[in-house]
Amino acid sequence: MDYWHQEYTEVNLKHNTLLAYERAIRLQIKPALGKYRIRSLTAAILQTFVKDLYRKNYSKSSLEIFVCLVNNALKHAGHP
């Protein structure tokens, strides 16, 4: 996630978008998924991540952003 953020997003996105991504990665994504190796992430783990955020009353648009960030990082890393 850090590599993708530094190598891709910092080059291709605007400053405010970078700040929002960095915050989402630091506060939601890494605490929940940072303990997993990329190859060990499964659809069930990712669904639990989304469901846990939903239970914390995050908006649908926030959930979509978190999912998009994780998906883009995994695609960049070559994860199916």
PyMOL Python script that loads the backbone (N, CA, C, O; Angstrom):
from pymol import cmd

cmd.read_pdbstr("""\
ATOM      1  N   MET A   1       0.832  -1.184   0.000  1.00  0.00           N
ATOM      2  CA  MET A   1       0.000   0.000   0.000  1.00  0.00           C
ATOM      3  C   MET A   1       0.876   1.246   0.000  1.00  0.00           C
ATOM      4  O   MET A   1       0.618   2.188  -0.749  1.00  0.00           O
ATOM      5  N   ASP A   2       1.906   1.255   0.832  1.00  0.00           N
ATOM      6  CA  ASP A   2       2.794   2.417   0.889  1.00  0.00           C
ATOM      7  C   ASP A   2       3.508   2.630  -0.440  1.00  0.00           C
ATOM      8  O   ASP A   2       3.616   3.758  -0.921  1.00  0.00           O
ATOM      9  N   TYR A   3       3.990   1.550  -1.026  1.00  0.00           N
ATOM     10  CA  TYR A   3       4.698   1.652  -2.308  1.00  0.00           C
ATOM     11  C   TYR A   3       3.778   2.226  -3.377  1.00  0.00           C
ATOM     12  O   TYR A   3       4.163   3.144  -4.101  1.00  0.00           O
ATOM     13  N   TRP A   4       2.580   1.697  -3.480  1.00  0.00           N
ATOM     14  CA  TRP A   4       1.613   2.193  -4.467  1.00  0.00           C
ATOM     15  C   TRP A   4       1.326   3.672  -4.228  1.00  0.00           C
ATOM     16  O   TRP A   4       1.301   4.468  -5.167  1.00  0.00           O
ATOM     17  N   HIS A   5       1.113   4.027  -2.980  1.00  0.00           N
ATOM     18  CA  HIS A   5       0.805   5.423  -2.659  1.00  0.00           C
ATOM     19  C   HIS A   5       1.964   6.343  -3.055  1.00  0.00           C
ATOM     20  O   HIS A   5       1.739   7.403  -3.639  1.00  0.00           O
ATOM     21  N   GLN A   6       3.166   5.956  -2.750  1.00  0.00           N
ATOM     22  CA  GLN A   6       4.321   6.801  -3.044  1.00  0.00           C
ATOM     23  C   GLN A   6       4.664   6.835  -4.528  1.00  0.00           C
ATOM     24  O   GLN A   6       4.974   7.896  -5.070  1.00  0.00           O
ATOM     25  N   GLU A   7       4.611   5.685  -5.181  1.00  0.00           N
ATOM     26  CA  GLU A   7       5.067   5.601  -6.562  1.00  0.00           C
ATOM     27  C   GLU A   7       3.999   5.956  -7.592  1.00  0.00           C
ATOM     28  O   GLU A   7       4.330   6.414  -8.686  1.00  0.00           O
ATOM     29  N   TYR A   8       2.753   5.757  -7.269  1.00  0.00           N
ATOM     30  CA  TYR A   8       1.703   6.035  -8.239  1.00  0.00           C
ATOM     31  C   TYR A   8       0.907   7.288  -7.890  1.00  0.00           C
ATOM     32  O   TYR A   8       0.839   8.220  -8.691  1.00  0.00           O
ATOM     33  N   THR A   9       0.314   7.319  -6.718  1.00  0.00           N
ATOM     34  CA  THR A   9      -0.605   8.410  -6.419  1.00  0.00           C
ATOM     35  C   THR A   9       0.108   9.750  -6.298  1.00  0.00           C
ATOM     36  O   THR A   9      -0.423  10.771  -6.735  1.00  0.00           O
ATOM     37  N   GLU A  10       1.293   9.762  -5.715  1.00  0.00           N
ATOM     38  CA  GLU A  10       1.995  11.031  -5.540  1.00  0.00           C
ATOM     39  C   GLU A  10       2.388  11.665  -6.867  1.00  0.00           C
ATOM     40  O   GLU A  10       2.591  12.877  -6.938  1.00  0.00           O
ATOM     41  N   VAL A  11       2.497  10.873  -7.900  1.00  0.00           N
ATOM     42  CA  VAL A  11       2.866  11.380  -9.216  1.00  0.00           C
ATOM     43  C   VAL A  11       1.640  11.760 -10.043  1.00  0.00           C
ATOM     44  O   VAL A  11       1.717  12.657 -10.882  1.00  0.00           O
ATOM     45  N   ASN A  12       0.523  11.094  -9.820  1.00  0.00           N
ATOM     46  CA  ASN A  12      -0.622  11.215 -10.715  1.00  0.00           C
ATOM     47  C   ASN A  12      -1.838  11.957 -10.167  1.00  0.00           C
ATOM     48  O   ASN A  12      -2.780  12.219 -10.916  1.00  0.00           O
ATOM     49  N   LEU A  13      -1.843  12.298  -8.898  1.00  0.00           N
ATOM     50  CA  LEU A  13      -3.046  12.896  -8.320  1.00  0.00           C
ATOM     51  C   LEU A  13      -2.780  14.289  -7.750  1.00  0.00           C
ATOM     52  O   LEU A  13      -1.638  14.662  -7.481  1.00  0.00           O
ATOM     53  N   LYS A  14      -3.845  15.033  -7.577  1.00  0.00           N
ATOM     54  CA  LYS A  14      -3.750  16.382  -7.020  1.00  0.00           C
ATOM     55  C   LYS A  14      -3.513  16.320  -5.509  1.00  0.00           C
ATOM     56  O   LYS A  14      -3.769  15.310  -4.855  1.00  0.00           O
ATOM     57  N   HIS A  15      -3.021  17.429  -4.990  1.00  0.00           N
ATOM     58  CA  HIS A  15      -2.612  17.499  -3.584  1.00  0.00           C
ATOM     59  C   HIS A  15      -3.736  17.101  -2.610  1.00  0.00           C
ATOM     60  O   HIS A  15      -3.506  16.287  -1.715  1.00  0.00           O
ATOM     61  N   ASN A  16      -4.930  17.654  -2.770  1.00  0.00           N
ATOM     62  CA  ASN A  16      -6.017  17.351  -1.828  1.00  0.00           C
ATOM     63  C   ASN A  16      -6.445  15.888  -1.908  1.00  0.00           C
ATOM     64  O   ASN A  16      -6.810  15.289  -0.897  1.00  0.00           O
ATOM     65  N   THR A  17      -6.402  15.317  -3.103  1.00  0.00           N
ATOM     66  CA  THR A  17      -6.713  13.895  -3.254  1.00  0.00           C
ATOM     67  C   THR A  17      -5.663  13.056  -2.537  1.00  0.00           C
ATOM     68  O   THR A  17      -5.992  12.074  -1.872  1.00  0.00           O
ATOM     69  N   LEU A  18      -4.411  13.444  -2.673  1.00  0.00           N
ATOM     70  CA  LEU A  18      -3.326  12.740  -1.974  1.00  0.00           C
ATOM     71  C   LEU A  18      -3.531  12.758  -0.473  1.00  0.00           C
ATOM     72  O   LEU A  18      -3.337  11.747   0.202  1.00  0.00           O
ATOM     73  N   LEU A  19      -3.923  13.906   0.047  1.00  0.00           N
ATOM     74  CA  LEU A  19      -4.152  14.004   1.497  1.00  0.00           C
ATOM     75  C   LEU A  19      -5.297  13.095   1.936  1.00  0.00           C
ATOM     76  O   LEU A  19      -5.203  12.436   2.971  1.00  0.00           O
ATOM     77  N   ALA A  20      -6.366  13.056   1.161  1.00  0.00           N
ATOM     78  CA  ALA A  20      -7.501  12.194   1.499  1.00  0.00           C
ATOM     79  C   ALA A  20      -7.100  10.724   1.429  1.00  0.00           C
ATOM     80  O   ALA A  20      -7.480   9.939   2.297  1.00  0.00           O
ATOM     81  N   TYR A  21      -6.343  10.348   0.413  1.00  0.00           N
ATOM     82  CA  TYR A  21      -5.883   8.966   0.285  1.00  0.00           C
ATOM     83  C   TYR A  21      -4.974   8.589   1.446  1.00  0.00           C
ATOM     84  O   TYR A  21      -5.124   7.524   2.046  1.00  0.00           O
ATOM     85  N   GLU A  22      -4.030   9.474   1.758  1.00  0.00           N
ATOM     86  CA  GLU A  22      -3.097   9.196   2.841  1.00  0.00           C
ATOM     87  C   GLU A  22      -3.844   8.988   4.154  1.00  0.00           C
ATOM     88  O   GLU A  22      -3.509   8.094   4.931  1.00  0.00           O
ATOM     89  N   ARG A  23      -4.844   9.807   4.395  1.00  0.00           N
ATOM     90  CA  ARG A  23      -5.626   9.685   5.628  1.00  0.00           C
ATOM     91  C   ARG A  23      -6.388   8.365   5.665  1.00  0.00           C
ATOM     92  O   ARG A  23      -6.402   7.688   6.694  1.00  0.00           O
ATOM     93  N   ALA A  24      -7.018   7.995   4.565  1.00  0.00           N
ATOM     94  CA  ALA A  24      -7.769   6.740   4.501  1.00  0.00           C
ATOM     95  C   ALA A  24      -6.842   5.542   4.693  1.00  0.00           C
ATOM     96  O   ALA A  24      -7.183   4.586   5.389  1.00  0.00           O
ATOM     97  N   ILE A  25      -5.682   5.605   4.074  1.00  0.00           N
ATOM     98  CA  ILE A  25      -4.716   4.510   4.207  1.00  0.00           C
ATOM     99  C   ILE A  25      -4.241   4.401   5.657  1.00  0.00           C
ATOM    100  O   ILE A  25      -4.193   3.308   6.223  1.00  0.00           O
ATOM    101  N   ARG A  26      -3.894   5.533   6.246  1.00  0.00           N
ATOM    102  CA  ARG A  26      -3.342   5.551   7.607  1.00  0.00           C
ATOM    103  C   ARG A  26      -4.368   5.186   8.671  1.00  0.00           C
ATOM    104  O   ARG A  26      -4.050   4.472   9.622  1.00  0.00           O
ATOM    105  N   LEU A  27      -5.598   5.674   8.517  1.00  0.00           N
ATOM    106  CA  LEU A  27      -6.580   5.510   9.588  1.00  0.00           C
ATOM    107  C   LEU A  27      -7.515   4.311   9.434  1.00  0.00           C
ATOM    108  O   LEU A  27      -7.979   3.765  10.435  1.00  0.00           O
ATOM    109  N   GLN A  28      -7.795   3.897   8.215  1.00  0.00           N
ATOM    110  CA  GLN A  28      -8.729   2.792   8.028  1.00  0.00           C
ATOM    111  C   GLN A  28      -8.083   1.547   7.423  1.00  0.00           C
ATOM    112  O   GLN A  28      -8.238   0.447   7.954  1.00  0.00           O
ATOM    113  N   ILE A  29      -7.368   1.713   6.328  1.00  0.00           N
ATOM    114  CA  ILE A  29      -6.897   0.545   5.579  1.00  0.00           C
ATOM    115  C   ILE A  29      -5.751  -0.170   6.287  1.00  0.00           C
ATOM    116  O   ILE A  29      -5.834  -1.374   6.526  1.00  0.00           O
ATOM    117  N   LYS A  30      -4.694   0.545   6.623  1.00  0.00           N
ATOM    118  CA  LYS A  30      -3.546  -0.124   7.249  1.00  0.00           C
ATOM    119  C   LYS A  30      -3.870  -0.757   8.597  1.00  0.00           C
ATOM    120  O   LYS A  30      -3.414  -1.869   8.860  1.00  0.00           O
ATOM    121  N   PRO A  31      -4.643  -0.094   9.465  1.00  0.00           N
ATOM    122  CA  PRO A  31      -4.965  -0.768  10.732  1.00  0.00           C
ATOM    123  C   PRO A  31      -5.739  -2.076  10.539  1.00  0.00           C
ATOM    124  O   PRO A  31      -5.562  -3.026  11.301  1.00  0.00           O
ATOM    125  N   ALA A  32      -6.588  -2.117   9.527  1.00  0.00           N
ATOM    126  CA  ALA A  32      -7.406  -3.317   9.316  1.00  0.00           C
ATOM    127  C   ALA A  32      -6.708  -4.373   8.473  1.00  0.00           C
ATOM    128  O   ALA A  32      -6.857  -5.567   8.733  1.00  0.00           O
ATOM    129  N   LEU A  33      -5.950  -3.951   7.467  1.00  0.00           N
ATOM    130  CA  LEU A  33      -5.387  -4.910   6.510  1.00  0.00           C
ATOM    131  C   LEU A  33      -3.865  -4.988   6.531  1.00  0.00           C
ATOM    132  O   LEU A  33      -3.284  -5.857   5.881  1.00  0.00           O
ATOM    133  N   GLY A  34      -3.218  -4.099   7.263  1.00  0.00           N
ATOM    134  CA  GLY A  34      -1.760  -4.042   7.259  1.00  0.00           C
ATOM    135  C   GLY A  34      -1.060  -5.271   7.801  1.00  0.00           C
ATOM    136  O   GLY A  34       0.123  -5.479   7.531  1.00  0.00           O
ATOM    137  N   LYS A  35      -1.763  -6.077   8.553  1.00  0.00           N
ATOM    138  CA  LYS A  35      -1.138  -7.276   9.129  1.00  0.00           C
ATOM    139  C   LYS A  35      -1.071  -8.435   8.131  1.00  0.00           C
ATOM    140  O   LYS A  35      -0.420  -9.446   8.396  1.00  0.00           O
ATOM    141  N   TYR A  36      -1.746  -8.289   6.982  1.00  0.00           N
ATOM    142  CA  TYR A  36      -1.793  -9.352   5.981  1.00  0.00           C
ATOM    143  C   TYR A  36      -0.743  -9.143   4.897  1.00  0.00           C
ATOM    144  O   TYR A  36      -0.452  -8.015   4.501  1.00  0.00           O
ATOM    145  N   ARG A  37      -0.189 -10.239   4.434  1.00  0.00           N
ATOM    146  CA  ARG A  37       0.637 -10.207   3.225  1.00  0.00           C
ATOM    147  C   ARG A  37      -0.329 -10.162   2.043  1.00  0.00           C
ATOM    148  O   ARG A  37      -1.446 -10.672   2.124  1.00  0.00           O
ATOM    149  N   ILE A  38       0.106  -9.556   0.962  1.00  0.00           N
ATOM    150  CA  ILE A  38      -0.775  -9.378  -0.197  1.00  0.00           C
ATOM    151  C   ILE A  38      -1.365 -10.709  -0.644  1.00  0.00           C
ATOM    152  O   ILE A  38      -2.566 -10.799  -0.899  1.00  0.00           O
ATOM    153  N   ARG A  39      -0.550 -11.719  -0.741  1.00  0.00           N
ATOM    154  CA  ARG A  39      -1.033 -13.022  -1.234  1.00  0.00           C
ATOM    155  C   ARG A  39      -2.048 -13.688  -0.306  1.00  0.00           C
ATOM    156  O   ARG A  39      -2.805 -14.561  -0.732  1.00  0.00           O
ATOM    157  N   SER A  40      -2.061 -13.280   0.948  1.00  0.00           N
ATOM    158  CA  SER A  40      -2.990 -13.908   1.883  1.00  0.00           C
ATOM    159  C   SER A  40      -4.345 -13.196   1.934  1.00  0.00           C
ATOM    160  O   SER A  40      -5.281 -13.690   2.561  1.00  0.00           O
ATOM    161  N   LEU A  41      -4.450 -12.042   1.279  1.00  0.00           N
ATOM    162  CA  LEU A  41      -5.738 -11.351   1.257  1.00  0.00           C
ATOM    163  C   LEU A  41      -6.736 -12.127   0.407  1.00  0.00           C
ATOM    164  O   LEU A  41      -6.435 -12.541  -0.712  1.00  0.00           O
ATOM    165  N   THR A  42      -7.912 -12.312   0.954  1.00  0.00           N
ATOM    166  CA  THR A  42      -8.965 -13.030   0.240  1.00  0.00           C
ATOM    167  C   THR A  42     -10.188 -12.129   0.130  1.00  0.00           C
ATOM    168  O   THR A  42     -10.273 -11.086   0.778  1.00  0.00           O
ATOM    169  N   ALA A  43     -11.118 -12.548  -0.692  1.00  0.00           N
ATOM    170  CA  ALA A  43     -12.368 -11.805  -0.826  1.00  0.00           C
ATOM    171  C   ALA A  43     -13.080 -11.724   0.525  1.00  0.00           C
ATOM    172  O   ALA A  43     -13.683 -10.699   0.844  1.00  0.00           O
ATOM    173  N   ALA A  44     -13.017 -12.780   1.309  1.00  0.00           N
ATOM    174  CA  ALA A  44     -13.674 -12.793   2.618  1.00  0.00           C
ATOM    175  C   ALA A  44     -13.046 -11.764   3.565  1.00  0.00           C
ATOM    176  O   ALA A  44     -13.762 -11.075   4.290  1.00  0.00           O
ATOM    177  N   ILE A  45     -11.735 -11.660   3.561  1.00  0.00           N
ATOM    178  CA  ILE A  45     -11.060 -10.673   4.411  1.00  0.00           C
ATOM    179  C   ILE A  45     -11.452  -9.268   3.988  1.00  0.00           C
ATOM    180  O   ILE A  45     -11.737  -8.418   4.831  1.00  0.00           O
ATOM    181  N   LEU A  46     -11.466  -9.024   2.695  1.00  0.00           N
ATOM    182  CA  LEU A  46     -11.816  -7.695   2.189  1.00  0.00           C
ATOM    183  C   LEU A  46     -13.280  -7.366   2.464  1.00  0.00           C
ATOM    184  O   LEU A  46     -13.615  -6.221   2.768  1.00  0.00           O
ATOM    185  N   GLN A  47     -14.144  -8.362   2.360  1.00  0.00           N
ATOM    186  CA  GLN A  47     -15.560  -8.131   2.662  1.00  0.00           C
ATOM    187  C   GLN A  47     -15.755  -7.822   4.146  1.00  0.00           C
ATOM    188  O   GLN A  47     -16.569  -6.967   4.495  1.00  0.00           O
ATOM    189  N   THR A  48     -15.030  -8.496   5.006  1.00  0.00           N
ATOM    190  CA  THR A  48     -15.096  -8.219   6.436  1.00  0.00           C
ATOM    191  C   THR A  48     -14.617  -6.799   6.721  1.00  0.00           C
ATOM    192  O   THR A  48     -15.201  -6.102   7.550  1.00  0.00           O
ATOM    193  N   PHE A  49     -13.565  -6.372   6.042  1.00  0.00           N
ATOM    194  CA  PHE A  49     -13.059  -5.004   6.169  1.00  0.00           C
ATOM    195  C   PHE A  49     -14.163  -3.990   5.836  1.00  0.00           C
ATOM    196  O   PHE A  49     -14.387  -3.041   6.587  1.00  0.00           O
ATOM    197  N   VAL A  50     -14.839  -4.196   4.720  1.00  0.00           N
ATOM    198  CA  VAL A  50     -15.907  -3.284   4.303  1.00  0.00           C
ATOM    199  C   VAL A  50     -17.076  -3.336   5.283  1.00  0.00           C
ATOM    200  O   VAL A  50     -17.632  -2.300   5.649  1.00  0.00           O
ATOM    201  N   LYS A  51     -17.444  -4.534   5.703  1.00  0.00           N
ATOM    202  CA  LYS A  51     -18.569  -4.675   6.628  1.00  0.00           C
ATOM    203  C   LYS A  51     -18.276  -4.006   7.973  1.00  0.00           C
ATOM    204  O   LYS A  51     -19.159  -3.391   8.572  1.00  0.00           O
ATOM    205  N   ASP A  52     -17.040  -4.129   8.439  1.00  0.00           N
ATOM    206  CA  ASP A  52     -16.664  -3.481   9.695  1.00  0.00           C
ATOM    207  C   ASP A  52     -16.759  -1.957   9.585  1.00  0.00           C
ATOM    208  O   ASP A  52     -17.218  -1.290  10.512  1.00  0.00           O
ATOM    209  N   LEU A  53     -16.326  -1.418   8.456  1.00  0.00           N
ATOM    210  CA  LEU A  53     -16.437   0.030   8.248  1.00  0.00           C
ATOM    211  C   LEU A  53     -17.899   0.453   8.137  1.00  0.00           C
ATOM    212  O   LEU A  53     -18.286   1.508   8.641  1.00  0.00           O
ATOM    213  N   TYR A  54     -18.700  -0.366   7.482  1.00  0.00           N
ATOM    214  CA  TYR A  54     -20.136  -0.079   7.366  1.00  0.00           C
ATOM    215  C   TYR A  54     -20.781  -0.017   8.752  1.00  0.00           C
ATOM    216  O   TYR A  54     -21.609   0.853   9.024  1.00  0.00           O
ATOM    217  N   ARG A  55     -20.394  -0.941   9.613  1.00  0.00           N
ATOM    218  CA  ARG A  55     -20.931  -0.979  10.981  1.00  0.00           C
ATOM    219  C   ARG A  55     -20.488   0.232  11.806  1.00  0.00           C
ATOM    220  O   ARG A  55     -21.119   0.579  12.805  1.00  0.00           O
ATOM    221  N   LYS A  56     -19.399   0.867  11.378  1.00  0.00           N
ATOM    222  CA  LYS A  56     -18.927   2.081  12.051  1.00  0.00           C
ATOM    223  C   LYS A  56     -19.583   3.327  11.454  1.00  0.00           C
ATOM    224  O   LYS A  56     -19.183   4.456  11.740  1.00  0.00           O
ATOM    225  N   ASN A  57     -20.597   3.095  10.620  1.00  0.00           N
ATOM    226  CA  ASN A  57     -21.410   4.168  10.022  1.00  0.00           C
ATOM    227  C   ASN A  57     -20.677   5.047   9.022  1.00  0.00           C
ATOM    228  O   ASN A  57     -21.000   6.227   8.888  1.00  0.00           O
ATOM    229  N   TYR A  58     -19.700   4.497   8.318  1.00  0.00           N
ATOM    230  CA  TYR A  58     -19.100   5.244   7.220  1.00  0.00           C
ATOM    231  C   TYR A  58     -20.116   5.320   6.094  1.00  0.00           C
ATOM    232  O   TYR A  58     -20.909   4.399   5.899  1.00  0.00           O
ATOM    233  N   SER A  59     -20.091   6.411   5.362  1.00  0.00           N
ATOM    234  CA  SER A  59     -21.035   6.591   4.260  1.00  0.00           C
ATOM    235  C   SER A  59     -20.710   5.644   3.109  1.00  0.00           C
ATOM    236  O   SER A  59     -19.606   5.108   3.013  1.00  0.00           O
ATOM    237  N   LYS A  60     -21.687   5.455   2.250  1.00  0.00           N
ATOM    238  CA  LYS A  60     -21.496   4.593   1.086  1.00  0.00           C
ATOM    239  C   LYS A  60     -20.362   5.128   0.216  1.00  0.00           C
ATOM    240  O   LYS A  60     -19.560   4.351  -0.302  1.00  0.00           O
ATOM    241  N   SER A  61     -20.289   6.437   0.052  1.00  0.00           N
ATOM    242  CA  SER A  61     -19.219   7.010  -0.774  1.00  0.00           C
ATOM    243  C   SER A  61     -17.846   6.786  -0.144  1.00  0.00           C
ATOM    244  O   SER A  61     -16.875   6.543  -0.860  1.00  0.00           O
ATOM    245  N   SER A  62     -17.750   6.862   1.176  1.00  0.00           N
ATOM    246  CA  SER A  62     -16.478   6.576   1.848  1.00  0.00           C
ATOM    247  C   SER A  62     -16.087   5.122   1.660  1.00  0.00           C
ATOM    248  O   SER A  62     -14.926   4.817   1.388  1.00  0.00           O
ATOM    249  N   LEU A  63     -17.049   4.227   1.804  1.00  0.00           N
ATOM    250  CA  LEU A  63     -16.762   2.803   1.603  1.00  0.00           C
ATOM    251  C   LEU A  63     -16.272   2.547   0.182  1.00  0.00           C
ATOM    252  O   LEU A  63     -15.343   1.768  -0.026  1.00  0.00           O
ATOM    253  N   GLU A  64     -16.891   3.197  -0.788  1.00  0.00           N
ATOM    254  CA  GLU A  64     -16.480   3.034  -2.185  1.00  0.00           C
ATOM    255  C   GLU A  64     -15.055   3.535  -2.391  1.00  0.00           C
ATOM    256  O   GLU A  64     -14.294   2.935  -3.150  1.00  0.00           O
ATOM    257  N   ILE A  65     -14.690   4.614  -1.732  1.00  0.00           N
ATOM    258  CA  ILE A  65     -13.327   5.137  -1.833  1.00  0.00           C
ATOM    259  C   ILE A  65     -12.329   4.153  -1.232  1.00  0.00           C
ATOM    260  O   ILE A  65     -11.285   3.887  -1.829  1.00  0.00           O
ATOM    261  N   PHE A  66     -12.639   3.610  -0.055  1.00  0.00           N
ATOM    262  CA  PHE A  66     -11.738   2.649   0.588  1.00  0.00           C
ATOM    263  C   PHE A  66     -11.543   1.417  -0.297  1.00  0.00           C
ATOM    264  O   PHE A  66     -10.421   0.940  -0.471  1.00  0.00           O
ATOM    265  N   VAL A  67     -12.641   0.910  -0.853  1.00  0.00           N
ATOM    266  CA  VAL A  67     -12.565  -0.266  -1.727  1.00  0.00           C
ATOM    267  C   VAL A  67     -11.747   0.051  -2.974  1.00  0.00           C
ATOM    268  O   VAL A  67     -10.929  -0.761  -3.407  1.00  0.00           O
ATOM    269  N   CYS A  68     -11.962   1.211  -3.543  1.00  0.00           N
ATOM    270  CA  CYS A  68     -11.221   1.635  -4.731  1.00  0.00           C
ATOM    271  C   CYS A  68      -9.722   1.721  -4.434  1.00  0.00           C
ATOM    272  O   CYS A  68      -8.903   1.269  -5.235  1.00  0.00           O
ATOM    273  N   LEU A  69      -9.369   2.289  -3.305  1.00  0.00           N
ATOM    274  CA  LEU A  69      -7.961   2.395  -2.928  1.00  0.00           C
ATOM    275  C   LEU A  69      -7.315   1.014  -2.793  1.00  0.00           C
ATOM    276  O   LEU A  69      -6.229   0.774  -3.320  1.00  0.00           O
ATOM    277  N   VAL A  70      -7.984   0.123  -2.095  1.00  0.00           N
ATOM    278  CA  VAL A  70      -7.444  -1.223  -1.907  1.00  0.00           C
ATOM    279  C   VAL A  70      -7.337  -1.936  -3.251  1.00  0.00           C
ATOM    280  O   VAL A  70      -6.311  -2.549  -3.544  1.00  0.00           O
ATOM    281  N   ASN A  71      -8.383  -1.864  -4.070  1.00  0.00           N
ATOM    282  CA  ASN A  71      -8.355  -2.516  -5.380  1.00  0.00           C
ATOM    283  C   ASN A  71      -7.230  -1.988  -6.254  1.00  0.00           C
ATOM    284  O   ASN A  71      -6.518  -2.770  -6.885  1.00  0.00           O
ATOM    285  N   ASN A  72      -7.062  -0.682  -6.298  1.00  0.00           N
ATOM    286  CA  ASN A  72      -6.001  -0.104  -7.126  1.00  0.00           C
ATOM    287  C   ASN A  72      -4.622  -0.509  -6.636  1.00  0.00           C
ATOM    288  O   ASN A  72      -3.745  -0.816  -7.443  1.00  0.00           O
ATOM    289  N   ALA A  73      -4.420  -0.517  -5.341  1.00  0.00           N
ATOM    290  CA  ALA A  73      -3.125  -0.934  -4.795  1.00  0.00           C
ATOM    291  C   ALA A  73      -2.853  -2.396  -5.113  1.00  0.00           C
ATOM    292  O   ALA A  73      -1.731  -2.760  -5.465  1.00  0.00           O
ATOM    293  N   LEU A  74      -3.885  -3.241  -4.989  1.00  0.00           N
ATOM    294  CA  LEU A  74      -3.698  -4.669  -5.289  1.00  0.00           C
ATOM    295  C   LEU A  74      -3.441  -4.905  -6.765  1.00  0.00           C
ATOM    296  O   LEU A  74      -2.621  -5.752  -7.118  1.00  0.00           O
ATOM    297  N   LYS A  75      -4.122  -4.178  -7.630  1.00  0.00           N
ATOM    298  CA  LYS A  75      -3.872  -4.302  -9.076  1.00  0.00           C
ATOM    299  C   LYS A  75      -2.440  -3.887  -9.402  1.00  0.00           C
ATOM    300  O   LYS A  75      -1.761  -4.536 -10.198  1.00  0.00           O
ATOM    301  N   HIS A  76      -2.003  -2.825  -8.795  1.00  0.00           N
ATOM    302  CA  HIS A  76      -0.643  -2.337  -9.026  1.00  0.00           C
ATOM    303  C   HIS A  76       0.390  -3.364  -8.541  1.00  0.00           C
ATOM    304  O   HIS A  76       1.466  -3.498  -9.124  1.00  0.00           O
ATOM    305  N   ALA A  77       0.051  -4.075  -7.483  1.00  0.00           N
ATOM    306  CA  ALA A  77       0.956  -5.076  -6.928  1.00  0.00           C
ATOM    307  C   ALA A  77       0.890  -6.401  -7.679  1.00  0.00           C
ATOM    308  O   ALA A  77       1.661  -7.316  -7.391  1.00  0.00           O
ATOM    309  N   GLY A  78      -0.023  -6.511  -8.637  1.00  0.00           N
ATOM    310  CA  GLY A  78      -0.153  -7.749  -9.399  1.00  0.00           C
ATOM    311  C   GLY A  78      -0.970  -8.808  -8.710  1.00  0.00           C
ATOM    312  O   GLY A  78      -0.872  -9.981  -9.073  1.00  0.00           O
ATOM    313  N   HIS A  79      -1.779  -8.442  -7.722  1.00  0.00           N
ATOM    314  CA  HIS A  79      -2.668  -9.385  -7.016  1.00  0.00           C
ATOM    315  C   HIS A  79      -3.913  -9.580  -7.848  1.00  0.00           C
ATOM    316  O   HIS A  79      -4.460  -8.607  -8.367  1.00  0.00           O
ATOM    317  N   PRO A  80      -4.382 -10.823  -7.993  1.00  0.00           N
ATOM    318  CA  PRO A  80      -5.604 -11.067  -8.798  1.00  0.00           C
ATOM    319  C   PRO A  80      -6.838 -10.431  -8.215  1.00  0.00           C
ATOM    320  O   PRO A  80      -7.923 -10.555  -8.783  1.00  0.00           O
TER     321      PRO A  80
END
""", "prot")
cmd.dss("prot")
cmd.show_as("cartoon", "prot")
cmd.util.cbc("prot")
cmd.orient("prot")
